[in-house]
């Protein structure tokens, strides 16, 4: 399996563990990626400010500036997709990562095969987004979908969605009032199989609801249809 334009892909890996960092650097390079390896959050942010990357792999437990704070800082000026890596398994840690703008979360230990599949899924989505057309027109008081920025806005105020959140909302919006199942959304949006223990989609939905509410949009909501999936329609979110 090969991602779109794999040989032009630049990855920033921020990992303090010398063994894992060297392994990631070697295996990703072997796979055809261009890899820059940094060993702490501050160094990673400095490198990211000087050079454009297609994707960032970031450990959470970094010395000095931890990965979550580094991610929050990165998100203030960059929408580069980020995969968090961590041995922390608590749901609160995963939620915190998604709240700060993570696109995916990979618990340690993981296989390189799984990491590669997740990287390739994100690269396919990014390639699609780069081919996107100009923002779709919207009437006053309606959400404006901006495919190039991967965000929505209401009366000029942006919601600040992450790329994954935008893809999810856009998919639901294109099928307004139609219930889309979790397995379908996992495959279509996250491009991986659904597991009932995987809360990634639920966390993205929670963030979308919060961000739409923050910009004053209430006409439609992402609603849970228990036992079936999600729908973007009128009414209160469950």
Backbone torsions as a table, in degrees:
resi	resn	phi	psi	omega
1	UNK	NA	131.2	-176.6
2	UNK	-130.6	133.1	178.2
3	UNK	-75.5	168.0	177.3
4	UNK	-65.2	129.1	176.4
5	UNK	49.1	50.6	-177.4
6	UNK	-59.8	-34.4	-174.3
7	UNK	-73.6	-12.3	178.4
8	UNK	-102.5	7.4	-174.2
9	UNK	-87.0	126.5	178.5
10	UNK	-109.1	124.8	-177.8
11	UNK	-117.0	135.1	173.4
12	UNK	-103.8	116.8	178.6
13	UNK	-105.6	121.2	180.0
14	UNK	-114.4	101.2	-173.7
15	UNK	-149.2	124.2	-176.2
16	UNK	-85.5	-21.6	-179.9
17	UNK	-69.0	118.6	-174.5
18	UNK	-64.3	-33.3	-178.5
19	UNK	-73.0	-49.8	-179.8
20	UNK	-67.0	-40.5	179.7
21	UNK	-60.3	-44.9	179.3
22	UNK	-65.6	-37.5	178.8
23	UNK	-64.1	-47.0	179.1
24	UNK	-60.4	-46.2	-178.6
25	UNK	-59.6	-46.9	-176.9
26	UNK	-67.9	-46.9	-176.0
27	UNK	-69.4	-39.5	178.8
28	UNK	-68.0	-39.7	176.5
29	UNK	-62.8	-41.8	178.7
30	UNK	-61.9	-31.9	-180.0
31	UNK	-79.7	-1.5	176.0
32	UNK	102.1	1.7	178.3
33	UNK	-86.0	153.4	170.5
34	UNK	-94.1	121.5	-171.2
35	UNK	-121.0	132.1	170.4
36	UNK	-113.0	124.0	-175.2
37	UNK	-108.0	122.2	175.1
38	UNK	-117.2	151.5	-172.3
39	UNK	-106.6	1.3	174.4
40	UNK	-155.4	166.2	-174.3
41	UNK	-64.4	-41.3	-178.5
42	UNK	-64.3	-44.4	177.7
43	UNK	-62.1	-40.7	179.9
44	UNK	-62.6	-42.1	179.2
45	UNK	-65.3	-39.9	179.3
46	UNK	-62.8	-42.9	179.4
47	UNK	-66.8	-41.8	-179.5
48	UNK	-64.4	-28.2	179.3
49	UNK	-75.3	-23.6	-177.6
50	UNK	-95.2	-23.9	-172.4
51	UNK	-137.3	144.5	178.0
52	UNK	-85.6	137.1	178.4
53	UNK	-125.0	154.4	177.3
54	UNK	-86.0	-23.5	-177.2
55	UNK	-162.6	147.7	178.1
56	UNK	-121.2	129.8	170.4
57	UNK	-103.4	123.5	-174.1
58	UNK	-135.1	126.1	173.2
59	UNK	-74.0	152.4	177.8
60	UNK	-85.5	-45.4	-175.9
61	UNK	-86.7	79.0	179.1
62	UNK	-104.1	150.4	176.7
63	UNK	-69.6	146.1	-179.5
64	UNK	74.5	-110.7	178.5
65	UNK	-80.1	114.5	-177.3
66	UNK	-72.7	168.5	-174.5
67	UNK	-63.0	-36.1	-179.5
68	UNK	-66.3	-43.1	178.3
69	UNK	-69.2	-36.9	177.1
70	UNK	-64.0	-39.3	178.2
71	UNK	-64.1	-44.4	179.1
72	UNK	-59.7	-40.9	178.6
73	UNK	-67.2	-41.5	179.2
74	UNK	-61.5	-40.3	-176.4
75	UNK	-67.2	-15.3	179.4
76	UNK	-70.5	-18.4	-178.2
77	UNK	-141.1	4.1	-176.9
78	UNK	-145.3	140.9	176.3
79	UNK	-106.7	15.8	179.0
80	UNK	-55.4	129.9	-179.9
81	UNK	-57.9	140.0	-178.4
82	UNK	-128.5	129.2	171.3
83	UNK	-107.7	119.4	176.7
84	UNK	-84.0	142.8	176.3
85	UNK	-123.2	132.6	179.8
86	UNK	-165.5	149.4	173.0
87	UNK	-82.7	-8.9	177.8
88	UNK	-69.2	122.8	-175.4
89	UNK	-107.8	-4.3	-176.2
90	UNK	-66.2	141.7	179.1
91	UNK	-58.2	-36.5	-179.2
92	UNK	-60.0	-35.3	179.6
93	UNK	-70.6	-38.4	178.4
94	UNK	-67.6	-42.1	178.2
95	UNK	-60.5	-44.8	-179.7
96	UNK	-59.7	-39.3	178.6
97	UNK	-64.2	-44.6	179.5
98	UNK	-67.8	-35.8	177.8
99	UNK	-61.6	-33.5	-179.5
100	UNK	-85.6	-1.7	173.1
101	UNK	111.8	14.6	178.1
102	UNK	-68.0	146.3	176.7
103	UNK	-94.7	-25.2	179.2
104	UNK	-156.0	163.3	-176.9
105	UNK	-137.1	122.9	-177.2
106	UNK	-118.6	107.7	-179.0
107	UNK	-73.4	140.6	175.0
108	UNK	-85.2	148.2	-4.8
109	UNK	-78.2	151.8	178.4
110	UNK	-136.5	158.2	177.3
111	UNK	-88.5	154.2	177.3
112	UNK	-65.0	-31.1	178.9
113	UNK	-61.5	-42.8	179.0
114	UNK	-67.0	-43.3	178.5
115	UNK	-59.1	-44.5	-178.2
116	UNK	-62.6	-42.6	179.5
117	UNK	-61.0	-41.8	-179.5
118	UNK	-68.8	-39.3	176.7
119	UNK	-61.4	-46.3	-177.6
120	UNK	-64.3	-36.3	178.2
121	UNK	-62.6	-43.7	179.1
122	UNK	-66.2	-40.8	179.7
123	UNK	-63.7	-36.5	176.9
124	UNK	-64.1	-40.3	-179.9
125	UNK	-66.7	-41.7	179.6
126	UNK	-63.1	-42.0	179.2
127	UNK	-61.1	-39.5	178.1
128	UNK	-64.6	-44.0	-177.8
129	UNK	-63.6	-34.4	-179.1
130	UNK	-69.9	-19.5	177.0
131	UNK	-92.3	2.3	-175.0
132	UNK	-65.0	152.8	178.7
133	UNK	-83.9	-177.5	179.6
134	UNK	-63.3	158.5	179.9
135	UNK	-52.4	138.8	177.7
136	UNK	-71.1	144.6	179.7
137	UNK	-69.4	147.9	177.5
138	UNK	-144.0	143.4	177.4
139	UNK	-71.9	161.6	177.3
140	UNK	-58.2	135.5	-179.9
141	UNK	88.1	-4.3	178.5
142	UNK	-104.5	156.7	176.5
143	UNK	-66.5	134.8	174.2
144	UNK	-99.5	120.8	178.7
145	UNK	-95.4	121.7	-179.7
146	UNK	-112.8	99.8	-175.3
147	UNK	-68.5	-31.0	-179.5
148	UNK	-71.0	-37.9	179.6
149	UNK	-88.7	-8.5	-176.4
150	UNK	53.6	50.4	-179.1
151	UNK	-152.8	164.9	174.3
152	UNK	-121.3	158.7	179.4
153	UNK	-143.3	158.7	176.0
154	UNK	-131.2	118.1	-178.9
155	UNK	52.5	39.3	176.5
156	UNK	87.7	-6.7	179.5
157	UNK	-96.2	120.4	-177.7
158	UNK	-80.2	147.6	179.9
159	UNK	-81.5	-25.2	-179.0
160	UNK	77.3	39.3	178.7
161	UNK	-72.8	149.6	170.6
162	UNK	-79.8	163.7	178.6
163	UNK	-55.1	-40.8	179.6
164	UNK	-66.9	-41.1	178.2
165	UNK	-63.7	-40.5	179.4
166	UNK	-63.3	-45.3	-179.5
167	UNK	-60.1	-40.4	179.9
168	UNK	-65.4	-48.6	-179.4
169	UNK	-64.2	-40.6	-179.9
170	UNK	-63.6	-41.2	178.5
171	UNK	-62.6	-45.1	178.5
172	UNK	-66.8	-38.6	-179.1
173	UNK	-64.1	-39.0	-179.9
174	UNK	-66.9	-18.6	178.1
175	UNK	-120.9	42.4	-177.4
176	UNK	-50.3	135.9	179.1
177	UNK	71.2	6.6	175.2
178	UNK	-110.3	130.0	-179.7
179	UNK	-76.0	125.5	177.7
180	UNK	-108.9	131.4	-175.2
181	UNK	-74.3	157.4	177.3
182	UNK	-61.3	-45.2	177.9
183	UNK	-57.1	-40.2	178.9
184	UNK	-64.3	-44.9	-177.7
185	UNK	-67.7	-37.7	176.3
186	UNK	-60.5	-43.3	-178.6
187	UNK	-71.7	-42.4	-174.7
188	UNK	-75.9	-40.4	-174.4
189	UNK	-96.7	-51.1	-177.6
190	UNK	-92.0	-13.0	177.7
191	UNK	54.9	47.2	170.7
192	UNK	-152.7	163.5	-177.8
193	UNK	-67.6	154.7	-178.8
194	UNK	-86.0	135.6	172.2
195	UNK	-129.0	134.6	-176.9
196	UNK	-66.4	-13.8	177.7
197	UNK	-90.0	-8.3	-178.4
198	UNK	-89.7	115.8	-177.0
199	UNK	-98.8	9.1	-174.7
200	UNK	-56.0	-47.1	-177.5
201	UNK	-63.5	-43.0	178.9
202	UNK	-59.6	-39.6	-179.3
203	UNK	-67.6	-39.3	177.0
204	UNK	-63.6	-41.6	178.7
205	UNK	-60.7	-44.2	179.8
206	UNK	-59.8	-41.0	-179.8
207	UNK	-69.7	-38.9	177.7
208	UNK	-61.5	-45.4	179.4
209	UNK	-59.1	-45.4	-178.2
210	UNK	-63.7	-42.3	-175.4
211	UNK	-73.7	-35.2	176.2
212	UNK	-66.8	-40.2	177.7
213	UNK	-63.5	-37.6	-176.9
214	UNK	-65.4	-29.3	179.2
215	UNK	-95.5	6.0	174.6
216	UNK	83.9	21.3	179.2
217	UNK	-94.7	122.5	-176.4
218	UNK	-133.2	-2.3	-174.5
219	UNK	-62.5	-43.8	177.1
220	UNK	-129.7	152.5	-180.0
221	UNK	-135.5	156.7	171.1
222	UNK	-81.4	108.3	-175.8
223	UNK	-107.0	144.7	176.1
224	UNK	-86.6	128.7	172.1
225	UNK	-108.5	100.2	-169.7
226	UNK	-56.1	130.3	179.3
227	UNK	83.1	-5.5	-177.4
228	UNK	-124.0	-44.5	-179.3
229	UNK	149.2	-138.8	-177.3
230	UNK	-127.2	153.4	176.2
231	UNK	-142.0	144.2	175.4
232	UNK	-101.5	101.3	-175.2
233	UNK	-152.9	-178.4	-179.8
234	UNK	-70.7	152.2	179.1
235	UNK	113.7	170.0	-178.2
236	UNK	-78.0	143.5	174.8
237	UNK	-69.1	144.0	-180.0
238	UNK	-80.5	NA	NA
